[in-house]
């Protein structure tokens, strides 16, 4: 909510409060999920990973969680991990074009890298 209003300082305070709450209730799936989504909305995808992975470990099955993880790995150039999470998002919600687009981007990126590697081997 704070992010939509452009109040990132309040969003950061909210994230800090949620993290404190998690120290008292470390197995509360929805709190991990909300913290991960909050970080994702703040465009802090690296920070979103830990709570999203923990939420999945606790039983989260939402495609959006997997998509956010895929996107976070894509930003870091971890294409195989990104592809894996995009595939999982697509498996859970196969009609969503966001998931399909993310997966296609990862496959295209990997194909480009493979082509460059082949060219490099051919020139050596």
C-alpha positions in Angstrom: 0.0 0.0 0.0 2.8 2.4 0.9 4.6 1.6 -2.3 1.6 2.5 -4.4 1.4 5.9 -2.6 5.1 6.4 -3.2 6.0 6.2 0.5 9.0 3.9 0.3 10.2 4.9 3.8 7.0 3.6 5.3 7.3 0.5 3.2 10.8 -0.1 4.5 9.6 0.4 8.1 6.8 -2.1 7.4 9.3 -4.6 6.1 11.4 -4.1 9.3 8.3 -4.7 11.4 7.5 -7.9 9.5 11.0 -9.2 9.9 10.8 -8.6 13.7 7.5 -10.5 13.7 9.1 -13.4 11.9 11.7 -13.8 14.7 8.8 -14.5 17.0 6.8 -16.7 14.5 9.3 -18.1 12.1 6.9 -20.7 10.6 4.1 -18.3 9.7 3.7 -18.9 6.0 1.6 -15.8 5.2 4.0 -13.5 6.9 7.0 -14.8 4.8 4.8 -14.5 1.7 3.8 -10.9 2.5 7.3 -9.9 3.2 8.5 -11.4 0.0 5.8 -9.7 -2.0 6.5 -6.4 -0.2 10.2 -6.6 -1.2 9.3 -7.5 -4.7 7.0 -4.4 -4.9 9.9 -2.3 -3.6 11.9 -3.8 -6.5 14.3 -5.4 -4.0 14.2 -8.8 -5.5 17.3 -10.1 -3.9 15.8 -9.4 -0.5 12.5 -11.0 -1.6 14.2 -14.4 -2.3 14.6 -15.5 1.3 11.1 -15.0 2.5 9.6 -16.4 -0.8 11.8 -19.5 -0.6 10.8 -19.9 3.0 7.1 -19.5 2.2 7.5 -22.2 -0.5 9.3 -24.4 2.0 6.3 -23.9 4.3 3.8 -24.9 1.6 3.1 -21.9 -0.5 1.9 -22.9 -4.0 1.1 -19.5 -5.6 2.4 -19.1 -9.1 3.3 -15.4 -8.4 5.8 -16.5 -5.7 7.6 -18.7 -8.3 7.5 -15.9 -10.9 9.0 -13.4 -8.5 11.8 -15.8 -7.7 12.4 -16.4 -11.4 12.5 -12.7 -12.1 15.0 -12.2 -9.2 17.3 -14.8 -10.6 16.9 -13.4 -14.1 18.1 -10.0 -12.9 21.2 -11.6 -11.5 21.9 -13.5 -14.7 21.2 -16.9 -13.1 19.2 -18.1 -16.1 18.9 -21.7 -15.2 17.4 -20.9 -11.8 15.2 -18.3 -13.4 14.0 -20.8 -16.0 13.3 -23.4 -13.3 11.1 -20.9 -11.3 9.4 -19.6 -14.4 8.5 -23.2 -15.4 7.1 -23.8 -11.9 5.0 -20.6 -12.2 3.8 -21.7 -15.6 2.9 -25.2 -14.3 0.7 -23.7 -11.6 -1.0 -21.1 -13.8 -0.4 -22.1 -17.5 -2.7 -19.4 -18.9 -0.8 -16.4 -17.5 1.2 -14.6 -20.2 3.6 -13.1 -17.7 4.9 -16.6 -16.8 5.1 -17.7 -20.4 7.0 -14.5 -21.3 9.5 -14.9 -18.5 10.1 -18.5 -19.5 10.5 -17.6 -23.2 13.0 -14.9 -22.2 15.1 -17.3 -20.3 15.1 -19.9 -23.1 16.1 -17.2 -25.6 18.9 -15.9 -23.3 20.3 -19.4 -22.8 20.2 -20.1 -26.6 22.1 -16.9 -27.3 24.8 -17.9 -24.7 25.1 -21.3 -26.3 25.5 -19.8 -29.7 28.2 -17.5 -28.5 30.0 -20.4 -26.8 29.9 -22.4 -30.0 31.3 -19.5 -32.0 34.1 -19.1 -29.4 35.0 -22.8 -29.6 35.0 -22.6 -33.4 37.4 -19.6 -33.5 39.9 -21.2 -31.1 
